[in-house]
Amino acid sequence: MSIKITTLVENSVYGKGLQGEHGLSLLVDTGGHRLLFDTGASDLFIRNARMLGIDLKDVDFLVLSHGHRDHTGGLHHFLQVNQKAEVVCKKELFIPKFKEERENGVMHPDALDSTRFRFVDEVTELCPGVFVFPRLAIADEEDTHFEHFFTLAGGNKQGDTFTDELALVLKQGDEVSVLSACSHRGITNIIRVVQEHFPQTSLKLVLGGFHIRNTAKEKFDVIARFFENHLPQRLGVCHCTGIDKYALFHQCFGDRAFYNYTGRVEIL
């Protein structure tokens, strides 16, 4: 079974007619099912999909990685375009979120059709070989990215530890690929959880944002040290990883590391 991953929206763009924005949206096509992983910050992912000849009416599942607006901003637009897809997320997705003082959570949650949503709290196989991982335990506190982010609890603002975050995992035989949108709880921690669940597998692809764009190099070093012993066949970085940090990954790991820009297609 080959799997096709098309990046509908990312910060950078190289294809003619396509546009980028600060956000992320990935389309996963297994041949039998289509899954959308996040919706970017607006309806741009829909316009880009149209340019790429992709009909989002055919999407079977929308998986939301966490509640930030650059990943859920297109949610209402998607639900207007697609009448059948189940929206898969954690129930914590709808807790109000802030970056410093700026509201940064799901827009107009009261206007959403609750019958379209499926809340997950355990590893769940959505379709053959495609799993969501909603419990992302933190083994290494150094690889977490909570700074400047807040949420509400009992009406009081407190630091956000991203209990709403989940990852998407693609299993092909004895190989797994891990898709993570922002990795606030740490890409190394996410991979550890996946490898504990599938202990006899190797890493084929790790793809997503690692949230180290504006961090000190020490945050990069934590991830790079981990990959020295757990390097996937392909390492795709994008969005909140930062171009400068991508350059460091490429310096360390050569052509196994690539930048995952808007319009790019990865075949597994």
C-alpha positions in Angstrom: 0.0 0.0 0.0 1.5 3.3 -1.1 0.5 6.5 0.7 0.6 10.0 -0.8 1.0 13.1 1.4 0.3 16.4 -0.2 1.0 19.6 1.7 -2.0 21.9 1.0 -0.8 24.8 3.1 2.5 25.7 4.8 4.4 28.9 5.4 6.5 28.6 2.3 5.5 28.0 -1.3 7.3 27.3 -4.6 4.5 26.1 -6.9 3.0 28.5 -9.5 -0.5 29.7 -8.5 -0.2 28.3 -5.0 -0.1 30.4 -1.9 1.4 30.0 1.6 0.4 31.2 5.0 1.5 30.7 8.6 -0.3 27.4 9.1 -0.3 23.8 8.1 -2.7 21.4 6.3 -1.7 18.0 5.0 -3.8 15.6 2.8 -3.1 11.9 3.3 -4.3 9.6 0.6 -4.0 5.8 1.3 -5.7 4.8 -1.9 -8.7 3.6 0.0 -9.2 6.6 2.2 -8.4 10.3 2.3 -7.6 12.2 5.5 -7.0 15.8 6.1 -4.6 16.7 8.9 -5.4 20.3 10.0 -6.9 23.1 8.0 -4.3 25.9 8.1 -5.4 29.4 9.2 -8.0 30.2 6.6 -9.7 28.8 3.5 -6.4 28.9 1.6 -6.0 25.1 1.8 -9.2 24.8 -0.2 -8.0 27.1 -2.9 -4.7 25.4 -3.1 -6.4 22.0 -3.3 -8.5 23.3 -6.2 -5.3 24.4 -8.0 -3.8 21.0 -7.4 -6.9 19.2 -8.8 -7.9 17.8 -5.4 -11.6 17.5 -4.5 -11.9 17.9 -0.7 -15.5 16.6 -0.9 -13.8 13.1 -1.0 -12.1 13.5 2.4 -13.2 10.8 4.8 -11.6 12.2 8.0 -10.4 15.5 9.2 -7.9 15.1 12.1 -7.2 18.2 14.1 -3.8 18.2 15.8 -4.5 20.9 18.5 -6.7 24.0 18.9 -4.4 26.8 17.7 -5.9 29.0 15.0 -3.2 28.4 12.4 -4.3 24.7 12.4 -8.1 25.1 12.9 -8.7 28.4 11.1 -10.2 26.7 8.0 -12.4 24.3 10.0 -15.7 26.1 9.3 -14.8 26.4 5.6 -14.0 22.7 5.4 -17.3 21.7 6.9 -19.1 23.8 4.3 -17.3 22.1 1.5 -17.3 18.6 2.8 -20.6 17.1 4.1 -19.4 13.6 5.1 -16.0 13.7 6.9 -15.8 12.8 10.5 -13.8 15.4 12.5 -11.4 13.6 14.9 -9.8 15.5 17.8 -9.5 15.6 21.5 -12.3 17.2 23.5 -9.7 19.6 25.0 -9.4 21.2 21.5 -12.2 23.6 22.4 -10.6 25.0 25.6 -9.9 28.7 25.0 -6.3 29.4 24.0 -4.1 32.4 24.0 -0.6 33.5 22.8 0.3 36.0 25.5 -2.9 38.2 25.5 -4.0 37.4 22.0 -6.9 34.9 21.6 -5.6 32.0 19.6 -8.1 29.1 19.8 -10.8 27.6 17.7 -13.0 30.3 16.1 -16.8 30.3 16.8 -17.0 26.9 18.4 -20.7 27.3 19.3 -21.5 27.5 15.6 -20.1 24.0 14.8 -22.2 21.0 14.2 -21.3 18.7 17.1 -22.6 15.6 15.3 -19.6 15.8 12.9 -17.1 15.4 15.8 -15.5 12.3 17.2 -13.5 12.8 20.4 -10.6 10.4 21.0 -8.7 9.6 24.1 -7.0 6.3 23.2 -4.9 5.2 20.2 -7.5 4.8 17.5 -7.2 3.2 14.0 -9.3 5.4 11.8 -8.9 3.3 8.7 -6.5 0.4 7.8 -2.9 1.5 8.8 -3.8 5.0 9.9 -3.8 5.8 13.7 -4.3 8.8 15.9 -2.2 9.1 19.1 -4.0 11.3 21.6 -1.9 10.5 24.7 1.5 12.1 24.2 3.4 11.5 27.4 6.4 13.7 28.1 9.6 11.7 28.9 12.0 14.6 28.1 10.9 18.0 29.5 13.6 19.7 27.5 11.7 19.0 24.3 8.5 20.8 25.2 7.3 24.1 23.7 4.8 25.8 26.0 6.4 29.3 26.3 4.1 32.2 25.7 1.0 30.0 25.4 -1.9 30.0 27.8 -5.3 28.5 28.3 -8.3 28.9 30.7 -9.1 26.7 33.6 -11.9 27.6 36.0 -12.0 31.1 34.4 -8.3 31.6 35.3 -5.5 31.9 32.7 -2.7 29.3 33.1 0.2 27.9 31.1 -0.9 25.7 28.3 0.6 22.2 28.4 -1.3 21.2 25.2 -3.4 18.3 26.5 -5.3 18.7 23.3 -2.4 17.7 21.1 -2.4 14.5 19.0 -0.3 12.9 16.3 -1.1 11.0 13.1 0.7 7.7 12.5 0.8 5.7 9.3 1.8 2.0 9.6 3.0 0.0 6.6 4.1 -3.5 7.6 7.0 -3.1 10.1 7.5 0.6 9.3 5.7 3.6 10.8 5.6 7.3 9.7 4.8 10.0 12.2 3.0 13.2 11.3 3.0 16.0 13.9 1.7 19.5 13.3 3.5 21.6 15.9 5.0 19.1 18.5 4.3 21.4 21.4 4.8 18.3 23.7 8.0 17.5 21.8 8.7 15.5 18.6 11.1 13.2 20.5 8.4 12.5 23.1 5.8 11.8 20.4 8.2 9.4 18.6 8.9 7.6 21.9 5.1 7.1 22.5 4.7 5.7 19.0 7.7 3.4 19.3 6.5 2.1 22.6 3.1 1.3 21.0 4.7 -0.3 17.9 7.9 -1.7 19.4 9.0 -3.9 16.4 8.8 -1.1 13.8 11.3 1.2 12.2 10.8 4.9 11.4 10.1 5.5 7.7 9.1 9.2 7.8 8.9 11.9 10.4 7.1 15.0 9.1 5.8 18.2 10.6 6.6 21.2 12.7 8.9 21.0 15.8 8.2 24.5 17.2 11.8 25.6 17.5 11.8 28.5 15.0 12.3 31.2 17.7 14.1 29.1 20.3 17.7 28.9 21.3 19.9 26.3 19.5 19.8 24.2 22.7 16.2 23.2 21.7 17.4 22.1 18.3 20.3 20.1 20.0 17.9 18.1 22.1 16.1 16.9 19.0 19.2 16.4 16.9 20.8 14.2 19.6 17.6 12.1 19.7 17.7 11.7 15.9 21.3 10.5 16.0 19.9 7.2 17.4 16.4 7.3 15.9 16.9 8.8 12.5 14.0 8.0 10.1 14.6 7.2 6.4 13.1 10.7 5.6 12.9 13.7 7.9 10.5 16.4 6.7 10.4 19.7 8.6 8.2 22.7 8.1 5.9 25.4 9.5 7.1 26.2 13.1 10.5 24.5 12.7 11.9 27.5 10.9 14.1 27.7 7.8 17.2 28.3 9.9 16.6 25.2 12.0 15.9 23.2 8.8 19.4 24.2 7.6 20.8 22.8 10.8 19.0 19.5 10.3 20.2 19.3 6.7 23.7 20.0 7.9 23.5 17.2 10.4 21.6 14.6 8.4 22.2 15.5 4.8 19.6 14.7 2.1 17.5 12.6 4.5 16.2 15.9 5.8 14.0 18.0 3.5 11.8 21.1 3.8 8.1 20.3 3.4 6.7 23.4 1.5 3.2 24.1 0.2 2.4 21.9 -2.8 5.0 19.3 -2.0 4.1 15.6 -2.5 5.7 12.8 -0.5 5.0 9.1 -1.6 5.5 6.4 1.0 
